[in-house]
Amino acid sequence: MQRKIIPDVVPRRNIRALKEKDTVLDCAAIMAEINVAAMIVVDGEGRLIGILTERDLVQRVLAKERDPAKTTVAAVMTKNPDTLSPDDAAMDALELMQARNYRHLPVVEDGRCVAMVSIRDLYAAAKSALEEDIREAEAFVFGDRYGA
């Protein structure tokens, strides 16, 4: 079965977002509050324009000794990030994330982020798909009474 990003891997949700003028300190506080490792950045109309991850905070702010209270999200975000569509296949998304060394990707529909998928979400979906395939193969090979 070809699993789709939504609804097979993650549900559609309201994603908390940042604006370009927000500070990195604001971002870190929100990330800690809602226990996430990546935040999206949107324009005034709510359209995705960037992403800011824990890795970005470490490499672009802390390692460069920038003041998080004065550094804006716009200064350190990844602009125009790669995205997924709700109908994208989970395995294709996993390959993209592995190839580009991403741990989080926004799921976008009509320019708006409708979910965030993590590498953990995709590994869990792949594991579940493999387990289902194994159960079906065992039922085919050994019949219904196998494992009873």
Backbone torsions as a table, in degrees:
resi	resn	phi	psi	omega
1	MET	NA	132.2	178.1
2	GLN	-83.1	110.2	-178.3
3	ARG	-85.2	134.8	179.1
4	LYS	-95.3	154.3	-179.8
5	ILE	-57.4	-52.0	175.4
6	ILE	-116.6	124.5	11.4
7	PRO	-103.6	3.3	-171.2
8	ASP	-73.8	-28.0	-177.5
9	VAL	-106.4	-49.8	179.0
10	VAL	-137.3	153.2	176.3
11	PRO	-84.4	160.0	171.9
12	ARG	-68.6	135.0	-178.8
13	ARG	-145.7	165.6	167.9
14	ASN	-81.4	120.8	-177.6
15	ILE	-99.9	127.3	176.6
16	ARG	-67.7	135.1	-173.4
17	ALA	-130.1	159.5	176.2
18	LEU	-107.9	161.3	170.9
19	LYS	-107.6	158.3	-177.3
20	GLU	-57.5	-34.1	-176.5
21	LYS	-79.6	-12.5	177.3
22	ASP	-61.9	152.3	179.3
23	THR	-89.3	162.1	176.6
24	VAL	-63.0	-34.7	177.4
25	LEU	-63.0	-42.5	175.3
26	ASP	-58.5	-45.5	-179.6
27	CYS	-59.3	-49.3	-178.4
28	ALA	-61.2	-39.3	179.9
29	ALA	-64.3	-42.9	178.8
30	ILE	-66.0	-44.0	179.7
31	MET	-59.3	-41.6	178.5
32	ALA	-67.5	-41.0	-178.4
33	GLU	-62.2	-44.3	-176.3
34	ILE	-101.8	5.3	173.8
35	ASN	56.5	56.5	175.9
36	VAL	-125.9	161.1	-177.9
37	ALA	-109.1	0.4	179.1
38	ALA	-151.3	143.8	178.2
39	MET	-128.0	145.1	175.1
40	ILE	-91.3	157.6	176.5
41	VAL	-120.1	131.7	-177.4
42	VAL	-123.4	158.6	175.4
43	ASP	-84.6	-173.3	-178.2
44	GLY	-63.0	-19.6	179.6
45	GLU	-99.6	6.3	178.0
46	GLY	83.1	13.2	179.6
47	ARG	-89.6	139.2	-178.4
48	LEU	-62.2	128.8	176.1
49	ILE	-128.1	-11.5	-179.1
50	GLY	-170.3	175.3	176.5
51	ILE	-141.7	146.1	177.6
52	LEU	-132.3	123.5	-176.0
53	THR	-115.4	168.4	175.1
54	GLU	-56.5	-40.9	179.1
55	ARG	-60.1	-42.1	177.1
56	ASP	-60.9	-42.2	-179.5
57	LEU	-61.4	-41.5	-179.7
58	VAL	-70.3	-51.5	-172.7
59	GLN	-76.4	-35.6	-173.4
60	ARG	-99.9	-13.7	-179.6
61	VAL	-118.6	-66.5	-175.4
62	LEU	-61.6	-49.3	-177.5
63	ALA	-65.3	-24.0	179.4
64	LYS	-98.4	6.4	178.1
65	GLU	55.7	38.5	175.8
66	ARG	-82.4	149.3	178.8
67	ASP	-79.7	113.1	-177.9
68	PRO	-63.8	-24.0	179.4
69	ALA	-76.9	-18.4	-178.4
70	LYS	-112.2	-16.4	-178.7
71	THR	-83.3	127.0	180.0
72	THR	-85.0	157.0	176.9
73	VAL	-58.4	-40.1	-179.1
74	ALA	-58.1	-31.5	-176.6
75	ALA	-73.0	-23.0	-173.6
76	VAL	-127.8	-2.6	-179.2
77	MET	-72.8	161.1	169.6
78	THR	-87.6	114.9	-177.7
79	LYS	-78.9	148.9	177.2
80	ASN	44.4	60.6	-176.9
81	PRO	-67.7	157.7	170.2
82	ASP	-61.0	148.4	-179.2
83	THR	-137.0	169.0	174.3
84	LEU	-116.0	157.9	172.3
85	SER	-100.9	152.6	177.8
86	PRO	-56.1	-28.8	-177.9
87	ASP	-90.0	-2.0	178.7
88	ASP	-63.0	148.9	178.8
89	ALA	-76.3	139.5	-179.1
90	ALA	-58.4	-41.8	-178.1
91	MET	-67.8	-34.8	175.9
92	ASP	-65.6	-40.5	178.0
93	ALA	-63.9	-41.4	178.9
94	LEU	-62.6	-42.8	178.1
95	GLU	-62.3	-42.4	178.1
96	LEU	-61.7	-46.0	-178.8
97	MET	-64.5	-40.0	178.3
98	GLN	-68.0	-43.5	-177.4
99	ALA	-65.1	-36.2	-175.6
100	ARG	-103.6	3.9	177.4
101	ASN	61.0	42.0	175.2
102	TYR	-95.5	152.3	171.7
103	ARG	-115.0	-14.7	179.7
104	HIS	-143.2	140.4	174.6
105	LEU	-138.2	135.3	174.6
106	PRO	-72.0	144.8	174.1
107	VAL	-103.9	118.5	-170.0
108	VAL	-119.4	138.5	175.6
109	GLU	-135.6	123.6	-178.3
110	ASP	54.2	39.3	176.8
111	GLY	81.8	-5.6	-177.3
112	ARG	-111.9	141.1	179.8
113	CYS	-77.4	123.2	-178.3
114	VAL	-111.0	-6.3	177.2
115	ALA	-172.0	166.0	172.6
116	MET	-127.3	130.6	179.5
117	VAL	-111.2	138.7	179.0
118	SER	-111.5	163.7	177.5
119	ILE	-60.8	-34.5	177.2
120	ARG	-63.0	-41.3	177.6
121	ASP	-58.9	-43.6	-177.4
122	LEU	-70.7	-38.8	176.5
123	TYR	-63.3	-40.9	178.6
124	ALA	-62.9	-41.3	178.7
125	ALA	-66.0	-40.9	178.8
126	ALA	-64.8	-42.5	178.8
127	LYS	-61.5	-45.4	179.7
128	SER	-61.7	-41.7	179.4
129	ALA	-64.9	-41.2	178.7
130	LEU	-65.2	-41.7	178.3
131	GLU	-62.7	-40.0	178.2
132	GLU	-64.6	-42.4	177.9
133	ASP	-61.4	-41.5	179.4
134	ILE	-63.6	-45.1	178.7
135	ARG	-60.0	-42.9	179.9
136	GLU	-66.3	-39.9	178.9
137	ALA	-66.0	-41.9	178.5
138	GLU	-63.9	-41.4	178.9
139	ALA	-63.6	-38.0	179.5
140	PHE	-69.0	-46.4	-175.7
141	VAL	-73.0	-45.3	-172.1
142	PHE	-103.4	-6.5	179.5
143	GLY	84.1	177.8	-174.6
144	ASP	-66.4	-25.1	-174.8
145	ARG	-83.6	-5.4	-179.9
146	TYR	-62.6	131.9	178.1
147	GLY	81.6	4.0	-178.4
148	ALA	-82.5	NA	NA
